[in-house]
Amino acid sequence: ELHQRARGGLAGQSRLVEAERQRRGGGVAVLLDVVVHLRVGETERPFSSVKPAAVHAGNAGAVLSRLEGAGFRIVALRLRSLTRAEAEGFYHVHRERPFFASLCAFMSSGPCVTMVLEREGAIAGQREIMRATHPAKAEPGTIRKDFAASIERNAIHGSDAPETAAFEIGYFFPGVELI
Ligand code: CMP
C-alpha cells in the first residue's frame, strides 16, 4: 500500500480511498475520514544522498544521525561512487544550468552515501532539516548550515516531490526491495 501511495501520488490516494470506501460499504463520513487520514498521516519515502565533500570530511555519520534524530527511518543505504555519466543522468533536469558541468564533476569526485528514507511527511520534513540550497541562507541547526561548504557542496540532496523520489529511487536502487 505504501509503495502504491509513493508511486501513484494523488492518483494512488484516490484509488486507495475508493477501494476503502467500497470495502467499508460507502458513506460520506467514512470517505472523509479516509481522505483526512491519508493526507495527514502520509508516509513518504524520499531518496537522499550525502554528497562527496561531506563524506570526505567525515560528516556522513553526523548527517545520518540528524536524520534519524528527526524521526527518519533508513530503509535502503549504499555507499557508492558515481561515474560522471551517472551524475549527469541523475541531475539531467539541471542540464541547461550554468553550474551543471561543475556539479556533475563534483558529484563524481568521491563516494556518496545514497539512501531511501521513510517518515510521515518525509519530503517536506527533509527539506526542513536540510534547509536552503545555499548554506549562507540556512538557519543554524540545519544540515546545510552546519555541514555545507558552498551552494554546490551543500552536504545533502533530498527528493523535492513524490515524482522526483520515484525517479531517484529507481535510479539508485533499481529492483531493490525496500524494507
Ligand atoms: P541539490 O538539492 O542536490 O539539487 C541540485 C544541486 O545543484 C544543488 O543541490 C546544488 O548542489 C547545486 N546547485 C544549485 N544551485 C547552484 C548554483 N547556483 N551554483 C552551483 N551549484 C548549484
Boltz pocket constraint, residues with backbone or C-beta under 6 A from the ligand:
constraints:
  - pocket:
      binder: B
      contacts: [[A, 94], [A, 99], [A, 103], [A, 133], [A, 151], [A, 152], [A, 153], [A, 154], [A, 156], [A, 157], [A, 158]]
      max_distance: 6.0
